[in-house]
Amino acid sequence: MPKSALSRISHWLNVRVNQRTLQPLLFLVAIDVVFMVAHFLLKTTSFVTAAEFDIAQDRSYSEFFQYAKTLALSALFGVLSYQKRSLVYGLWSFIFLFIFVDDAFEVHEQLGAFFVNQLELIPALNLRAQDLGEMIVYAIYGVTILGAGLVAHYFDRDRLVRRTSIQIFSMLILLGVFGGVVDFLHVLAVSFGLPKVVVGLFTLAEDGGEMVVISVLLWFVGLVTFQRLVPPLTVPSVSRTTVTK
């Protein structure tokens, strides 16, 4: 990667990005790409036959890899929270632990079914009632996380921590785009009976996009945790004064 591009990335993320620090990111993304290629081969050839390579399937190999990355993020934020005595980082640790629990134990699906029954939701806009219930759940998640984040930012006065948190939140929005918007389009593609190729592309975009975003987050938070932050360099000038007797 050109040095100018690395410099721009370093400036935006406020971390030292070079060929060496990029290696963990390339390693994580390479694993994501392997899972996506295996999924593609599973759907289009007989070369791959194990259903566990289906990235859209529960308890697939790629999903377990996602679980590991999400738990690692929660642990790293826990370390950061302890190091910096930061409420914001502690909140992020809880959020990613919650993301793991929600995904692993299908909490949003159960809550979605609860809202379907309680609100007597009916299919609309080519969406199942269950889809509408889960959209309500995701909206509640979003408002709760945003509200908690604003409160934590108010009490945490560390400017560097707050800047890092905003960068993480922007990446989390991108995760929501793949997990929410692309997922919504995926459901519509299935509902309208679009060709399998189109549906398959939405599957790759949704699940593959989520995988890559989590990998980027894990890489970034790893750099922050292991003291790769670029501190503001302020060297006080020392003035020499001549003492006359």
C-alpha positions as CSV (number, residue, x, y, z in Angstrom):
1,M,0.0,0.0,0.0
2,P,1.4,3.5,-0.9
3,K,2.8,5.4,2.0
4,S,0.5,8.3,1.3
5,A,-2.6,6.1,1.8
6,L,-1.1,4.7,5.0
7,S,-0.5,8.2,6.2
8,R,-4.1,9.2,5.6
9,I,-5.4,6.1,7.4
10,S,-3.0,6.8,10.3
11,H,-4.3,10.4,10.5
12,W,-8.0,9.4,10.5
13,L,-7.7,6.4,12.9
14,N,-5.0,8.2,15.1
15,V,-2.9,5.0,15.1
16,R,0.4,4.2,13.5
17,V,-0.4,2.2,10.4
18,N,2.5,0.7,8.5
19,Q,3.3,-2.6,6.7
20,R,3.9,-4.3,10.0
21,T,0.8,-3.2,11.8
22,L,-1.3,-4.0,8.7
23,Q,-0.3,-7.7,8.9
24,P,-2.9,-8.7,11.6
25,L,-5.6,-7.0,9.6
26,L,-4.6,-8.8,6.4
27,F,-4.5,-12.1,8.3
28,L,-8.1,-11.6,9.7
29,V,-9.5,-10.4,6.4
30,A,-7.8,-13.3,4.5
31,I,-9.7,-15.8,6.8
32,D,-12.9,-13.9,6.1
33,V,-12.3,-14.2,2.3
34,V,-11.5,-17.9,2.6
35,F,-14.9,-18.4,4.2
36,M,-16.6,-16.4,1.5
37,V,-14.9,-18.3,-1.2
38,A,-15.8,-21.6,0.4
39,H,-19.4,-20.5,0.6
40,F,-19.4,-19.6,-3.1
41,L,-17.9,-23.0,-4.0
42,L,-20.5,-24.7,-1.8
43,K,-23.3,-23.0,-3.7
44,T,-21.9,-23.3,-7.2
45,T,-19.8,-26.5,-7.3
46,S,-19.4,-30.0,-5.8
47,F,-15.9,-29.2,-4.7
48,V,-17.1,-28.1,-1.2
49,T,-19.9,-30.1,0.3
50,A,-19.9,-29.5,4.1
51,A,-22.9,-27.4,5.1
52,E,-20.8,-25.7,7.8
53,F,-19.2,-23.6,5.1
54,D,-22.5,-21.9,4.4
55,I,-21.9,-18.4,5.9
56,A,-25.6,-17.8,6.2
57,Q,-26.2,-20.9,8.3
58,D,-26.3,-20.9,12.1
59,R,-23.3,-22.6,13.8
60,S,-21.3,-22.4,10.6
61,Y,-17.5,-22.2,10.7
62,S,-17.6,-18.6,9.8
63,E,-20.1,-17.8,12.6
64,F,-17.8,-19.4,15.2
65,F,-15.0,-17.3,13.9
66,Q,-17.3,-14.2,14.3
67,Y,-18.0,-15.3,17.9
68,A,-14.3,-15.5,18.6
69,K,-13.6,-12.0,17.2
70,T,-16.6,-10.5,19.0
71,L,-15.5,-12.0,22.4
72,A,-11.9,-10.8,21.7
73,L,-13.3,-7.3,21.1
74,S,-15.2,-7.4,24.4
75,A,-12.0,-8.6,26.2
76,L,-9.8,-5.9,24.7
77,F,-12.3,-3.2,25.6
78,G,-12.3,-4.6,29.1
79,V,-8.5,-4.2,29.2
80,L,-8.8,-0.7,27.9
81,S,-11.4,0.2,30.4
82,Y,-9.1,-1.0,33.2
83,Q,-6.0,0.7,31.7
84,K,-7.7,4.1,31.1
85,R,-10.2,3.9,34.0
86,S,-12.7,4.6,31.2
87,L,-16.5,4.3,31.4
88,V,-16.7,4.6,27.6
89,Y,-14.5,1.6,27.0
90,G,-16.3,-0.4,29.7
91,L,-19.6,0.3,27.9
92,W,-18.1,-0.9,24.6
93,S,-16.9,-4.1,26.3
94,F,-20.5,-4.7,27.5
95,I,-21.9,-3.9,24.0
96,F,-19.8,-6.4,22.2
97,L,-20.4,-9.0,24.9
98,F,-24.1,-8.4,24.4
99,I,-23.7,-8.7,20.6
100,F,-22.1,-12.1,21.1
101,V,-24.9,-13.2,23.5
102,D,-27.6,-11.9,21.1
103,D,-26.2,-13.6,18.1
104,A,-25.2,-16.9,19.8
105,F,-28.5,-17.4,21.6
106,E,-30.7,-15.7,19.0
107,V,-32.1,-13.2,21.5
108,H,-33.3,-10.8,18.8
109,E,-35.3,-13.6,17.1
110,Q,-37.0,-14.5,20.4
111,L,-37.8,-10.8,21.2
112,G,-39.0,-10.4,17.6
113,A,-41.5,-13.2,18.1
114,F,-42.5,-11.7,21.4
115,F,-43.4,-8.4,19.7
116,V,-45.2,-10.3,16.9
117,N,-47.5,-11.9,19.5
118,Q,-47.9,-8.8,21.7
119,L,-48.5,-6.3,18.9
120,E,-50.3,-8.8,16.7
121,L,-48.1,-7.9,13.8
122,I,-49.1,-9.0,10.3
123,P,-46.9,-9.4,7.1
124,A,-46.5,-6.1,5.2
125,L,-44.3,-4.8,2.4
126,N,-43.4,-8.3,1.4
127,L,-41.9,-8.8,4.9
128,R,-42.9,-11.5,7.4
129,A,-44.3,-10.5,10.7
130,Q,-41.2,-12.0,12.3
131,D,-39.0,-9.6,10.2
132,L,-41.1,-6.6,11.4
133,G,-40.8,-7.8,15.0
134,E,-37.0,-8.0,14.7
135,M,-36.8,-4.6,13.1
136,I,-38.5,-3.2,16.3
137,V,-35.9,-5.1,18.4
138,Y,-33.0,-3.6,16.4
139,A,-34.5,-0.1,16.7
140,I,-34.7,-0.6,20.5
141,Y,-31.1,-1.8,20.5
142,G,-29.9,1.2,18.5
143,V,-31.7,3.8,20.7
144,T,-30.4,2.1,23.9
145,I,-26.8,1.9,22.7
146,L,-26.9,5.5,21.5
147,G,-28.4,6.8,24.7
148,A,-25.9,4.9,26.9
149,G,-23.0,6.1,24.7
150,L,-24.1,9.7,25.1
151,V,-24.3,9.4,28.9
152,A,-20.9,7.6,29.0
153,H,-19.3,10.3,26.8
154,Y,-20.7,13.0,29.1
155,F,-18.9,11.6,32.2
156,D,-15.7,10.5,30.4
157,R,-13.6,13.6,29.9
158,D,-10.6,12.0,28.1
159,R,-10.6,13.6,24.7
160,L,-8.5,10.8,23.1
161,V,-10.9,8.1,24.5
162,R,-13.9,10.0,23.2
163,R,-12.4,10.4,19.7
164,T,-11.5,6.7,19.6
165,S,-15.0,5.8,20.7
166,I,-16.5,8.0,17.9
167,Q,-14.4,6.1,15.4
168,I,-15.6,2.8,16.7
169,F,-19.2,4.0,16.6
170,S,-18.8,4.9,13.0
171,M,-17.5,1.4,12.2
172,L,-20.5,0.0,14.2
173,I,-22.8,2.0,12.0
174,L,-21.2,0.3,9.0
175,L,-21.8,-3.0,10.7
176,G,-25.5,-2.0,11.1
177,V,-25.7,-1.2,7.4
178,F,-24.7,-4.8,6.5
179,G,-26.7,-6.4,9.3
180,G,-29.7,-4.2,8.9
181,V,-30.1,-2.5,5.5
182,V,-28.5,-5.2,3.4
183,D,-30.4,-7.9,5.4
184,F,-33.6,-6.0,4.7
185,L,-32.8,-5.9,0.9
186,H,-31.9,-9.6,1.1
187,V,-35.3,-10.4,2.6
188,L,-37.0,-8.4,-0.1
189,A,-35.0,-10.2,-2.8
190,V,-36.2,-13.5,-1.5
191,S,-39.8,-12.2,-1.1
192,F,-39.9,-11.0,-4.7
193,G,-38.5,-14.2,-6.0
194,L,-35.4,-12.7,-7.6
195,P,-32.9,-15.0,-9.3
196,K,-30.8,-17.2,-7.0
197,V,-27.7,-15.4,-8.2
198,V,-29.0,-12.1,-6.9
199,V,-30.1,-13.6,-3.6
200,G,-26.7,-15.2,-3.2
201,L,-24.9,-11.9,-3.8
202,F,-27.0,-10.3,-1.1
203,T,-26.0,-13.2,1.2
204,L,-22.3,-12.6,0.5
205,A,-22.7,-8.8,0.9
206,E,-24.6,-9.2,4.2
207,D,-22.6,-11.9,6.0
208,G,-19.3,-11.2,4.3
209,G,-19.6,-7.5,5.0
210,E,-20.2,-8.1,8.7
211,M,-17.2,-10.4,8.9
212,V,-14.9,-7.9,7.4
213,V,-16.1,-5.0,9.6
214,I,-15.6,-7.0,12.7
215,S,-12.1,-7.9,11.6
216,V,-11.3,-4.2,11.0
217,L,-12.7,-3.4,14.4
218,L,-10.7,-6.1,16.1
219,W,-7.5,-4.9,14.4
220,F,-8.1,-1.3,15.3
221,V,-9.0,-2.0,19.0
222,G,-6.0,-4.3,19.2
223,L,-3.7,-1.4,18.1
224,V,-5.3,0.9,20.6
225,T,-5.0,-1.7,23.4
226,F,-1.3,-2.4,22.9
227,Q,-0.3,1.2,23.1
228,R,-0.3,2.0,19.3
229,L,-2.1,5.2,19.8
230,V,-0.3,8.3,18.4
231,P,-0.2,10.6,21.4
232,P,-0.3,14.3,20.9
233,L,3.3,15.3,20.9
234,T,3.7,18.5,22.9
235,V,7.3,19.2,23.9
236,P,7.5,22.1,26.3
237,S,10.1,24.6,25.4
238,V,12.7,25.3,28.0
239,S,13.9,28.8,28.2
240,R,17.3,29.5,29.6
241,T,17.5,32.5,31.7
242,T,20.8,34.2,32.6
243,V,21.0,34.7,36.3
244,T,23.0,37.8,37.1
245,K,24.5,38.3,40.4
